[in-house]
Amino acid sequence: MPFTIVRNDITKMRVDAIVNTANPRPVIGDGTDSAVHAAAGPRLLEARKKIGAIAPGHSVATRAYDLPARYVLHTVSPAWQGGGHGEAALLRSAYDAALELAGERRCRSVAFPLMAAGSYGFPRDLALSVAIRAFTDYLLSHDMQIYLVVFNAEAFKLAGSLFDDLKSYVDDQYVSEQTEKEHTRPRRRDELREESALAADAEEDGSALSFTPHFGANALINQHVATTRPWLRKAKSTAAADTAAAPQAAGSLRDLLDQTESTFSEYLMDLLRERDEKDSAVYHRAQMSRQLFNKIINKKDYQPTKNTAIQLAVGLRLDLNQTQKLLGKAGYALTRSSKSDLVVQYFIQRGEYSIVAINTALYDCDLPLLTK
């Protein structure tokens, strides 16, 4: 099941369990802890007092009382002390402890705040990175709906070099694509008249080459090169001869249809056999249900959505060329004219095969997520 980011008040989440960033001592702390106790009522504090102290990196469950959940997982995060005291490892232990506790209680859904990023002073990018890795690793072998609950986009900002690098990559690639589009726009009538005049002048002085009209931005440049560099004539003639010598396509429509390549599902099965991986490992990495995965591989003519095809490419850990081929089987492609596609390409090119990380970046860029 997927990991989902939502903007909400965690005390209003209708899930099996919510995670409370608890004070180590049995008292009501600030932030999320205070909000959870206020919504759950005074019985929650009484239950918390019976538990006593909780060490950082550990989690303990109580009933949720007046909250719309079954359990509250009281989880203690470490305070930030500059990064040299094992804080990140201890925070990961806190996430792992809460997830294991939810699993032991057969919870099918759990909501987390971004732990330690508030009054405990953790850098938000590090806190988010720890959360993503914990969720990703857990979901590889467990079926659970995990929510990361935030109030606003600022609480979810991807800071640091990764985010800056991602933004730079997306912006550079997107600008490049838009520039190419601009340079290949259809020619205006006045530009075409100018090209014709230049071609006529070249024909008159005997330096022109025969060419097929090209309406891209480079047509005028190509014509100028052809008329000022006679050595290109030989290359042009050779290319024409090669084209004339090439065999012409022949045969019936049936012959053409017989050349149809494998379907998306068939190619997917080939990849699964080639990589010799368990199906469960692939669909867990793809953040996809077993039912959908089985439907895809058992239905020869299954037509996936583009996002589903991307999820499977991530689940199979395909490189960019392999990803493009898989998408092509379904009639799709990753392009530089789509910022969402560029985010996906960014992670694939860096070998970061995590739907959670991709969704995190898409969310931060205000782009649609791969999984809803």
Secondary structure by P-SEA (a helix, b strand, c coil): cbbbbbbcccccccccbbbbbcccccccccaaaaaaaaaacaaaaaaaaaaccccccbbbbccccccccccccbbbbbcccccccaaaaaaaaaaaaaaaaaaaacccbbbbcccccccccccaaaaaaaaaaaaaaaacccccccccccccccccccccaaaaaaaaaaaaaaaaaaaaaaaaccccaaaaaaaaaaaaaaaaaccccccccccccaaaaaaaaaaccccaaaaaaaaaaaaaacccccccaaaaaaaccccaaaaaaaaaaaacccaaaaaaaacccaaaaaaaaacccccccaaaaaaaaaaacccaaaaaaaaaaaccccccccaaaaaaaaaaaaccccaaaaaaaaaaaccccccc
